[in-house]
Amino acid sequence: MSVTLTLTDVDPGTTQLYAFGTVTLSGTYPTGGDTLDWTQLAKQIAGRGQTVDSSMTDPAYGPIQASFTVQGGTPNQYQMQQGTAASNWKMRGYSTGSAGAEFTGGSAYPSSATTDVITFSAQFRRLT
């Protein structure tokens, strides 16, 4: 897997759960985007000892909404494409320096992407 999610904080809201963290890219960028597996978060513990206990335990669910943000660095952009399960979403990367062209499929991630500081925020249904 070339997309690794690391949980840094959890806000256990009343009906929704909010997860925050970082994204690390490595390896080869597949044509059409890299697989993004939200279930990685269910096994992690945030800095304050919190976990993601959400509807992800049902494989049909992923986040209700989520976003990537690049903290400084390059003007690369990252978009998510919903999958059929929490484990098979896609992350697509674009280099704005070359008119918004998608990263080259079958090639290593560009060095600008592997050094980007990428963060995510995601909102999940809480288990009841």
N, C-alpha and C positions, 0 to 999 in steps of 0.2 A: 504494500500500500504506500502510495506516495503522498497522501494527505493525512497528517496526524493532527488530531485535535487534543489540546491540553486544557483541562478545566482549571480556571483560576478563581471563579467566584460563583455563588448560587444565591439567588434571591427567591426564597420560598414564599411567593405571594399566596393569596387566599384561594384563588381558583386556577391560577396559572403559575408555572415555575419558570424563572428566568435564569439562563445559564450564560456565563461569559468565559472567554478563554482565548487561547492563541492557536494559530494554524501554522504548521511547519510543512513545507513542500520539499520533496526529494525525488530522485529517480527520473523516469521518463514521463513526459506529458502525453497521454493517449489522445488520439484523434477523437474529438467530440467531448472531451473533458475527463477529468480524473474522478474516480469513485470517492464519495464522501460518506463515511459510515458514522452516523450519529450515535449508534449504540456503543461506540468507544467511551462515551461520556458516562454511561451507566456504571462502569467499573472504576471510575476515578473518584478521588476525594479532593475537594477544593482546599485552598489554603487555610480556611477556618474550620475544616473538618466536615464540610457539607457535602452531600452527594446529590446526584440527579435521580430522584425517585419519581418517575413520570410515566406517561402512557407509552413510552418507548418500549416497555416490556411487551406490548402488543406489536409485533413486527409490521403491522399495517400502518403504524403511525410514525411520523417524524415530527419535527417542530411545526408549530402553527405558522410561525414566521421566523426568519433568521436573516442575518446579513453579515457580510465581511467588510472590514475597514482596514485600509493600509495606514499605519501610523508613521507618517513622514516617509522619507526615502523616495522610491520611484513612483511614477504616476500609473503603475499597473492597476488594473481593475479585476475584480473577481465576482463572478455571478454563480448563483446556485440554480440547479434544475431539479425539481422534485422527482423522486423515484417512486417506485411502487411499494417500497418498504423503507424503514428508517436506515437500513444498511446499504442502500444503493442509489443515493442521490448522486448528482454530478456537480463538480466544481469546474467552472470554465474560467480560464485566465486570458486576459487581453493586455497587450502592450499599447498604451496610448501614444507612445513615442512613434509608432509606425501606423498611424491613422486608425488605431483601435483594432489592429489585426489580432486574431486569436493566436495563442502560443502554437508553435509548430508541433503537430501530432507526430508521435513516434520519435521525437528528439528529447534530449535532456531539457529539464526546466531551464529557462534562461537564468543566468546568475543574478539578474535583478530580482527575479521572483524568489529564489532561494535565500536571498538576503533581506527581502521585505519583512517588516514586522507587521504581520497580519493578525487582526483580532476578530473574534466573532461574538455576536450576541444572538441568542435563540430563545424562543418562547415555546414552552411545552404545556400540554394539558397535565394537570396534577391528578394523581391517582386519588380516588375517593374511598 
